Amino acid sequence: MSYGAAAALQTAIYALLTSAPALSGVLVVDALPPATVASAFVLIGPEEVVDRSDKSGDGAEHQIVISVISEVTGFLTAKVLATGVSDCLTGATPTLSTGRVVSIQFLRAVARRLDDGGVRRIDLTFRVRVEI
């Protein structure tokens, strides 16, 4: 198993998200921004990686959580942005500086209210298969 493509994968996902027309003007970060920066943003979050090496070479499966966080009233804004994230990533095969993306698949989404209903958060989990 190799974790060697993790940084390259995050860089590629960031590039995909920041160039997606559906997310134009939306802040994409990997750490929570100051509260006053944006009313809605996309957060590249945690990942779990498991070995998927075989006789042909090293490989890994990354399960990556991308979150849409919105202070806009109601879930509609968050859901529209989450759809943009899903459409942008599902099936994409970005070029990596280390390794090769075999596939990106949508696994699940969880939508919930935070801060007594003042914040909406949708966590989207993607499975990314990488060959090293």
N, C-alpha and C positions, 0 to 999 in steps of 0.2 A: 504494500500500500504506500501511497505517497500523498502527502499534504502539499506537495510542491506547487500545485496549480492554484492554490487557494487565493493568493494575492492577485494573480493574473485573472482569475475568474471574477473576483470582486471588481477589479478595474474594468473588465468587459461589461459586467452587469451595469455598473455606473454609467458607462458610455452609452449603452442601449437605452437606459432610462432617461438620461439627460437629452438624448436626441429624438425621443419619441414625440411626435406631434401632439398626441393626446395628453402629454404631460408638460407641454410648453409653458414655461413660466413657473412651474412647480419646483420648489426646492427639493433636491435629492441629497441626503446626507447619510453618514454612517455613525453619527452621534447626535443626541438630542440637541437641537438648536435652542438658543435663548427663547423664552416664551413669546417675546415681542417680535420675533423675526417673521413668522408666517402663520396664517390662520389654518393652513393645510400644507402638509409636506409628506414626502416619501422617505422612509427610514430603511436602509439596508441593515438587516439585523443579524441575529444569531444564525449559526449554521452547525449542522452535524455532518460528519464525514465518516463513511465506512469504506473499507477496502472492497474493490471490485476488480482486482487483478486476476488475470487468467494466463493461459499458456502464451498468448500473443503479446503480453506485456503488462505493465503497471496500469492501474486504473483506480478511480475512486467515484463514489456517489456522494454528492453534496446535497443535503437538504437545507435550503436557504429560506429564511423567513424575510419577506419584504412587507413592511407595514405602511399603511396609509393612516395618517393621524390628522384629524380635522376638528377644529373648534367651531366650524360652521354648524348652525342649527340643523338637525335632522341628519339622516344617513345618506341622502342623495348625493351630495358632493363627494363624500368618501367612497361611495360605490362607483361613481363615475370615474374617479381617479384609480380605484382598484381595478376596474375593467381595463383602463389604459395600461396599467402595469401588467396585467395578465396577458393582454393582447400583444404587448411589446416583447415579453419574455417567452411565452409558450411557443415552442417550435423553433426558436432562434438558435443559430449556431455561430456565435461570435468567434472571431479569431482571438486566440490567447497568445501571450508571449511565452508561456510555458504550457505545454500540453495541448489537447484538442477537445472541444466540446462535442460530444456525440449527440446529446439531446438535452432539451429542457422541457420538462413536463409540469403542468399545474397539478398539485396534489389536493390542496384543500384551502378553505378560507374560513376564518372565524371573525365575526363582527360583534363588537361589544361597545357599551358605553363606559366611560371612565369619569372620574371626578364628579360624582353625583349627576351624571348625564350631560355635563358640559363639554365633554370631548368624545369623539367617535374614533374608534380604532378598528381597522380591519387588517388582520395578519394573514398574508397569503404565503403558503408554503409551496416551494418548487423543488423538484428533483432534477439535479443536473448530473449527467453522467460525463465523466472526463477520462480520456486516455492520456497517459503521461509518456 
